[in-house]
Amino acid sequence: MTDGPGPADVQPKSPRSAVRRLTFVLIAGVLALVGALAAGYYFAMRPVTLRIAVGPANSDDLRVVQTLAQAFNNQHNNMVKLRPVQTDGAAASAQTLADGKADLAIIRGDLEVPKNAQAVATLRKNVVVLWAPPPAKGKGKKAAKITKITQLAGRKIGVVGRTPANVNLLKMVLQQYGVDPLKVEIVQFPANEAAEAIKNQKADAYLAVGPGGSKITIDAITASSRDGGAPTFLAIDAAEAIAQNHPAYEASEIPAGSLGASDRPEEEVKTISFSHHIVARRGLSESTVAAFTRQLFGVRQSLKNDFPLAARIETPDTDKDATIPAHPGAAAFVDGEEKTFLDRYSDYIWWSLMALSAMGSAGAWFAGYLKKDERNTNSSQRERLLDMLRTARSCDSTDELDQMQTEADDILRDTLICFEHSAIEQGTLTAFNIALEQFHNAVADRKLLLMSMPQNLQRASAQFRAAGTA
């Protein structure tokens, strides 16, 4: 008696378990690849929230951005959402973008543009308005009417708005006309207090910067009127020269009657203009910027009736020599070359399909390799069955025939499993069935013969065969 299992009790490991493990691995691999593709599609198509720096508080720029953000967020199928980041003004917004604390920003084109900024859209164009109120009655030489910029030397000039950029702009214009900025007195008024301040201040001229027909500018001009007299608008005749020397500016005109009354101005006035831009951080996804630009101009059409400032939004300059280079995503939208989802991710999809195909081919090869063992085992069992068929025809022991019958049943079970695993084909199974049927017939015939023979004859026959084999 032994303590452990004998050699007959140890069963060889069936290749079926290896096939099953391989099948599970292949299924897991396919599911993982499909899951990765689904996750990639989800992350690629999910909405992206962009931070946009804009200011100052209560400005037209901030109201435009807030309106756009609300419109973007109300549409569930939009790829881009906006989150305004309020700043102290255009210069602060530009710095916020340069510091990487915002994805987008509203900046002035005549200020220093961050090195990492690329244009997405022109939010609006600003015109420079210079005017002198009518001289107060009863005053001496000081109250002489101002009609030219060169007459501003030694005068007091009021600037609407607190930003230093407007003061620098005024100094640049004065220098163009040979007026020393140090010989003029410059005072600034907050934009929301300009009209009231101008009524009480006795400046000799005023400067305002804003979009054409700006309410702040019109109110300031109206407030500067005295005793029913009309203000005098000072033309910047050197606008072309200024634009040539300072590329951020353009030569422009103030149309007659565009400043609140038919006589303001009475005729077209030459001036300069510059733009407020929506810029994006360089490196921001091209597809994200293209989606933002598409949404921006789509929303502009629906908002311009209720919010006229939205109608001033224009496409960026996509020329290579533009003052602010256009972001590739915005340029793709403007030029009609925006990439679709398949255009952007076709390479990834192709490589994923190639990987899936390679996994399938590798799995098929491994499955075939593992089935090779089953085929070899089945071939050996078939040869064993044929040997038992020969032995059964001359066997003299019913016990031995029963043992061979049991072994044949085991061979049948294994053969059927091989067929289920596609290790053998239908033709092989048919040939095996023929051999098995012949074996069963041989066993049945031999048992009938042995049962009909006397016992002593059976023993003699067995001894004769034993002696012959010896």
ABEGO torsion letter per residue (X at the ends): XBABBBAAABBBBBAAAAAAAAAAAAAAAAAAAAAAAAAAAAAAABBBBBBBBBOBBGBAAAAAAAAAAAAAAABAABABBBBBBBBAEAAAAAAAAAAGABABBBBBAABBBBAABBBABBABBBBBBBBBBBBBBGBBAAABBBABAAAABGBBBBBBEABAAAAAAAAAAAAAAGBBAAABBBBBBBAAAAAAAAAABBBABBBBBBBBGBAAAAAAAAAABBGGBBBBBBBBAAAAAAAAABAABBBBBBBBGAAGBAAOBABBBBBBBBBBBBBBBBGBBAAAAAAAAAAAAAAAAAAAAABAAAAABBBBBABAABABBBBAAAAAAAAGABBBAAAAAAAAAAAAAAAAAAAAAAAAAAAAAAAAAAAAAAAAAAAAAAAAAAAAAABABAAAAAAAAAAAAAAAAAAAAAAAAGABBAAAAAAAAAAAAAAAAAAAAAAAAAAABBAAAAAAAAAAAAAAAX
